[in-house]
C-alpha cells in the first residue's frame, strides 16, 4: 500500500480541496500518513496571497526531500498555478498540478508513478 502525505497552506478553500484530494487517494487504497512521516508521495497545496505565503511554500517544498529523498513531490494550489516557471526551477519538485487538475490528482500521480515522467503537469 502506497503512502501519501499532505501539507496545506492558506485559506479554508485549500483545506476543503485538500480534504477532497485525500478522499480520492483513500478511495484508491492509499494510506494517509502525517506529513513528517516517511511517505511515498507528498502533496503540498500551496497559497500565494502574500510574499510570506510564497516563501513558506518554497520552504515546505524543499523540506520534503529531506524527509524522504526517494519520494514523489507534488505541488498544487494557487502558487503552483501562478508561478509555474519559478517552481520549475526547484529540483525537488517532481510534479506541478494546476488548480484545474486537482480533480484528477490521483490519475495524474499514478501516471507519473507508472511512467516516471513526473517533472511537470500543467
PyMOL commands that set and color helices and strands:
alter all, ss='L'
color gray80, all
select helices_A, chain A and resi 12-27+51-67+78-82+84-88+99-115
alter helices_A, ss='H'
color red, helices_A
select strands_A, chain A and resi 3-8+31-32+41-46+72-77+95-97
alter strands_A, ss='S'
color yellow, strands_A
deselect
rebuild
show_as cartoon
